[in-house]
């Protein structure tokens, strides 16, 4: 059985949810230094699984991605960034979306 920790790399705002769930989190801004930081974290032998938000993973060079893919541990998995389109649609649409998730079907507001 493999032992190690789960490490999440995400942008501020997204990382907070993972931290609340008790996971080890590194917050990174999407800038030119992010790719190198991701590789450094992935080289830590204490990490068994590294989850990386896709916009950040896109900043890792192709060469570094190939090297990470060759390693058995840690497993580096990009995950999709959240979309906040529901909120920009307006308050009524946002409330309808919340209700749909809570009760399982779409309702109409009167």
C-alpha angles and dihedrals in degrees: 000000000000117000127199143102134278114241123192124203114194144141120271110280093030093056092057093071092053091048090053088054089058099253124138106257137192116194114212132178116226097255139121093278095056096081093057093046091052091053091048092052091046090055091060106110092211091068117088096173128023117192113198126189108241098239088056095043088055087065092062111099120249090245092054091046090054091050092049091049091055093058122090093204129069102028108216113208124180115213127198120264116243119258118222096193093119092065094051091053091074138271096280093052090047092052091047090051092051091049092049091054092046100047101024102242141064118265132190124239116222 
